[in-house]
Amino acid sequence: MSTLHEPVFQALIVLLSVALTTQGFFTLALMLYTWARPERLEDSRSPKEYGRPQLSFTAILPARHEEEVIAQTVHHVWNADYPKELLEVVVVCERGDHGTIAEAQRAATEIGHPNVRVVTFNGGPINKPHGLNVALRATKHDVITIFDAEDDVHPHIFQIVNTIMLRDRTRIVQAGVQLMDFRSSWFAIHNVLEYFFWFKSRLHFHAHVGMVPLGGNTVFIHRDLVERVGGWDEGCLTEDGDIGIRLSTLGERIAVTYDAEHATREETPPTLRSFVKQRTRWNQGFLQVLRKGDWKRFPLRQQRWLAAYTLVYPFLQAVTGLLWIPAVTAMAWLDVPVVVAMLSLLPLYVLGFQYVTNLVGLVEFTHAYGSALRPRDLVVFTLGFLPYQLLLSIGAIRAVWRVWAGATNWEKTEHKGSHRLPAPQKRLITDTGV
């Protein structure tokens, strides 16, 4: 096929390969950001000594159809090692969710403290940001934090954030979140590693640049800042990342901390269908934030660039995942010059580097969380690596389809509590005088 030797065709192959390779290496750099320098790892850890409790916290637990897990979570959060007069726990539910309301109210009654209560709302939209705004208006403490209904929260988390906020004079803290049940399905192991690299490394780079798409829970924000930006966008499917970007544009410094001992523990979606729906919602939400354009208000070009890249990243990931098979096929069967063929395979080399990096991350994760790595884990990880990339692509493509179809309903992820572990032992708290 003589047309395959035409310069335009060859140039397109080379440009696409170089673009995908560049994007792949940048992803690797973000995954390894904190490991690149020992001081970054040290700075990302929890404080070794805790200051005197001064800040008061409002913990909001938005819940919908979470009767299986909500009561235990209410107890976990309330039992945190922090003065009860400085803590309030509020579960917020849609008024028709009788099962969740009953379980949450049961937990509040068992605790028997006025700072633990259930708040309900009526009318649409029935989603998380609506519930958060309702709870915001019904509470009073200095710092707002959010926990999901299935979260296992470390008892020292409020001590940690109180210390960081007072010591570093920061008013926003994103603490660590970690999926735990990496053996629950073939895709869970890769989902777990995504969280591991995001919260342990990549998010620290975002904080360094000053553009942080906050997570959906274990995020701590001073109340006046939430009110200043008008609360959470009730029409956005990724209200967490959206408010993070809006707060970042104010110039507020956001501290990020990750420590395996203190990370909030969660579970992966229990089924393949629920995983795809969750990923679709995130991707569609990123598209919404991109179209809103708040990120354009960043004063620095590198902040705007990182924001735009982050919001379109899932779709770059989808393109990479979809192109590797036709790329290999084309290079194996089509007649192109050797140099072009070699350059066209560069994205596959990057994919190989990412495989190795994720494998090392798996070893690091199991060591950090006290799990023994089994031969079966390595087999599941290896066999599922490429299919998982395809799964991510499906989520991105489905998000684009939903945008085209005008679908904006909230596709909820169900929770079973499969990650639940016994509460960790308390450790000595020292007054540092901050």
N, C-alpha and C positions, 0 to 999 in steps of 0.2 A: 504494500500500500504506500505508494510514493508520497501521498499527501502527509503521511506521518513524519516526513523529513522536513516539512515546511517550517521555516523559522518561527512563525506565529504560534503554531501548535507546540513546538518545543519550548518556546518562551513561557507559554501558559503553564506547562508542566513544571518548569523550574520555579516560576513565581509562586505557584500553589504550594509546592514542596517547601520552599524557603519560608513562606508565611506560616505554614503548619508547624514547621520545625522551630521557628522563632517562638511561636505561641507555646509550643510544648516545653521548650527550655525555660521560658519565663514561668510556666506552671511549676516546673521542678524547682526553680529558684525560690518561689513562694513556699513550696512544701518544706524546704530545707532552711528557711530564713533564720529561725532561732538556733538551729544546730550549727550554723556557719560560724558563730562566735559564742564562746562559752559564757560571756557576760550576758548575752541575750537570754540564754536559758536560765541563768541565775535570777535575772531581773523579772522573768515571767512567773516565778514561783510565788507561793503565798508567803506573807511575812512570818518570820520565825517566832516573833513575840507579838502579842496583841495589846493594843492600847485600851485605855479606859473607855467603856461604852458611853458615847455621847449622842450619837445620831439616833433618831427614831425611824423605824422602818414599817412600811405598809407592804405586806406580801399579798399580791392579788393572784388568785387561782381561778382563771377562766376555765369553765368545765361544761361540756355538753355530752350527754350520754356516757358519763364516766362513773357510773355507780359501782363498777368493779374495783376501782382504784382510788377514788377521791377521798374516802374517809381516812385511809392510811396516810395519804399525803398530807392531809390537814394535821394529823397528829405529828408527823415527821417535822413539818415546818414549825409548829407551835413548840415542840420539844427542843428546838434549837437552843444552844447555850447563850442566851442573851436575856437581859432584864425584861420581864414581861410588860412592864409599863412603857417600854420603848418599842414594843412590837405589836402589830395587829395583823391578823390573818383574815382575809375576806375571800370567800368563794362566790363567784358571780356566775349565774345561770340564767338562761331564758326561762320565763315563767312556766312554760308548758313541759319542761324537762323534770317531771315529777320524781323519777327514780334517782337522778343525781342530787336533786334538792333534798330528798329524804335522807340520803346517805351523808351528805355534807352537814345537814342539820343534826343528824345523829352524832356525828363527830363533835360538832360545836357544843351540843348538850353534854356529852361525856366530859369535855374539857371544862365547861362551866365558867368561862371567863368572858366578860363583855367585849373584849378585844378580838374575839373569834366569832364570826357571824357569817350569814349567808345573805347575799344581795341578789335580787332578781330584776329582770327587765322584760318589757313587753314590746312587741313590734319589731320590724326589721331594720337593718339586716341582722339575721341571726348568725353572728360570727364573732370571732375573738376580739377584734378591735372595738366593736360596739360594746361588748362586755367590759373591756378595759376602761373605756370612757365613762361608763356608768359607775364602775367601782372607784375611779379617780374622784368623781364628784361626791362619793359617799364616804370617803376616808379623809384622814387629816395628817398623818405623820410625814416627817421630813423627806424621806427617800422612798420612792416607789420601786418595788421589784416585782417580778413576774415569775411564777413557776407553773409548769404544765401539770395536768392532773395526775400523771403517772410518775412524776419526778421523785427520785430519792435524793434528798437535800442533806448535805453534811451539816452536823450540828454547830460547826464553827463558822459557817458562811457569813453570818452577820458580823461576827467579831473580825473576820478577815476584811470585809468591805469597809467597816467602820474605821479600821486601822489605815487602810490604803487611802481612803478619802481624806482623813485628817492629816496623815503623814505627807501625802503627795499634793494636797490641796486641789484635788480633782473632784468633780461633781457627777461624773459618770464612770461606772466600772462595769466591764463585761467580764464575768467570771466564767470558768470552764464548764463545758457541758460535754458529756461523753456517752455515746451509745455503748452498751455493754454486752448484749446477747449475740456475740459474733458467731455462735454455733447454731443459731436458731433456724437459719436457712442458707442456701448457697450464696445469696446476694448480701446477706447480713455482714459477712466479714469485710466486704468492700465498703459498705455503708458505714461501718464502724471506723474504718481507716480514714474515710473522708472527714468525719468529725474530728478524729485524732489530729490530722494534719491541719485542719482549719483552725481549731481552737488553740492548739499547741504552737503553731508556727505562723500560718498565713495571716491570721487576724492581727498578730503583732506587727507585721509589715504595714497593714492598713492603719494601725494606730500611729506608727512612725510617720506615715505620710499625712495623717490627719483626715482620713476618709474611712469611716468605720460603719459598715452595714451591720447593725447590732443583731444579736441572736434573739430568738423568741422567748427565751427564759434565762434566769440567773443573770439578768441585766439590772443594774441599779442606777436610777436616775433621780436627781433632786426634783421634787415636785414642781418647783417654780419653772424649771426648764421644760417639763412636759406641758405645763400650762402655757408657757411662752410660745410653743410651736403649735398650739391648738389641739394637743392630744394626738391620738392615733387616727389615721385615715380609715374610716369605716368602709370605704369602697376599695381598699387595697388588699390584695391577697397575701402580700408580704409586708404587713404593717410594721414588723420589727426592723427589717432592713430600711424601710422608708423613713421611719422616725430617726434611725441612726444617721442616715445621710442628711436629713434636715437639721439635726442637732450638730452634726459635723460642720455644716455650712455656717453655723454661728461662731465657729472658731473655738468651741468647747473642746478641751483636751479629754480624750477618752482613754482610761487606763484599762489594760487587758491583763488578766492573770489566769494562769492555768497550772494546776497542780493535781496530779493523779489522785492524791489522797482526798482532796477537797472538791473535786469536780462533781457537779450534779449528774446523777446517773439516770439514763433513759433507755428505752428499748427501741429496736428497729421496727418498722411496720411489719405486722405479722404475716402478710400475704404479698405476693407479687403485685396483685392488683392495687392494693393499698399503697405500696411503694410507688408505683407509677403515678397514681393519683396525687400523692404527696409531692412528688418531684414536678409533676405538671403544675400544681398550684404555685410552687416556688418559682418556677420558670415564668409562668404567666404573670406573677406578681412583679418579678424583675422587669418584665416588659412594661408593666404599668408604671413603675417607678421611672424607667427610662423615658417614657412618653410624657410623664408629668414635668420633667425637666428641672426639678429642684437642684440636681447635681450641677447644673450649669452655673449656679451661684458661687461655686468654690472660687476663691481668689487666685489660686495657683493652677497653672496648666497641668502639672503632674497630678494634682488632685482630681481635676476634671477628667483627665485621661484614665486614671485608675478607676474612677466611678463608672465611666462608660464601659471600660473593659470588663469590670466586674458584673455589670448588668447584662452584658451580651455574652459573657463567658460560657454559660450553659449551652448556648447555641453554637459557639465555636467548638465546644466539646462534642456536640452532636455531629457537626460536620466532620470533625476528625474521626469520630467513631464510624461514620457511614462511609468514609472515603478509603479507609485502609484496605478493605477487601477488593474494590475495583482497582485500586492502585497496584496492588500486588498482581492481580490478574492481568492488568494492562502491561505491566513491565515483563511479565512472563511470556506474553503472547504477541505483543506488538513490536514492530521493528523500529526502534529508536536508537540514536547514537549512544554509545557506552556511557559517556559523561552524563547525558540527560537521564539515562536509566539509573545511574548511581545517585544522582541528586534527587530523583523522584522517590527513592527509598529512604531518604533521610527521616521522614516522619515515623517510619517503622523503627528506626534506631532509637528515636526519642521514646516511642512506646515501650521499647525494651528497657530503657533507662527508668521509665516510670514503673514498670513491673518490678525491677530490682529495688527501687526506692520504697515502693509499697510493701515489698517483702521485708525489707529491713524495718519499716514502720510496724509491721505485724509483730516482729520479734520484740521491738521496743515496747509496743502496747501490752503484749502479754506479760512482759517482765514488769512493767510499771504497775499493772493491776493484779499481779500475783497469779496469773493463769499459766499453766504448763502448755507449751505449744506441742501439739500432737502431729504425727505424720499425716493423719487424715485432714488436719487443718491446712497443711501445705498443698495437699491434692485439691481440696475444695477451692482454695485461693487461686491456684494455677489454672484449673479448668474454668473457673468463673471469671477470670480477669477480662478476657475479651468480650464474653457475653454481657458483662456488666457495663462495658462501654456502650454496647448496643442498647442496653436498657435505658441508659441515660439519654441516648439519642431519641428513643421513643418518647420519653417524658418531654423533651424539648419540642419535638414535632407535634405532639398532642397539645402542648401549650399554644403553639402558633395556630393550630386548628381551632382551638377554643376562642382565641382572640378574633379570628376570622368569622367564627359563628356567633360572636357576641355573647358567649357564655361566661358569666362572672360569679356563679354560685360557688360557695365554699365547700370543697370536697374534703370532708373530715377524715382524719386518720384514726382508726380505732386503736385502743390500748388494752393490753391484757395483763400488764405488770410482770412480764416474764423475766425482767431484769432485777427484780427485788432481791436485795441482800440484807443481812442483819446490819443494824446501825453500827458504824465504827466506834471504837473506844474513844472516850474523851481524853484530851491531853491538857497539861498544865497551861494556864493562861497567866502571863506576866504583864503587869502594868508598865508600859514603856513611857507613860507620862505625856503622850501626844494629845 
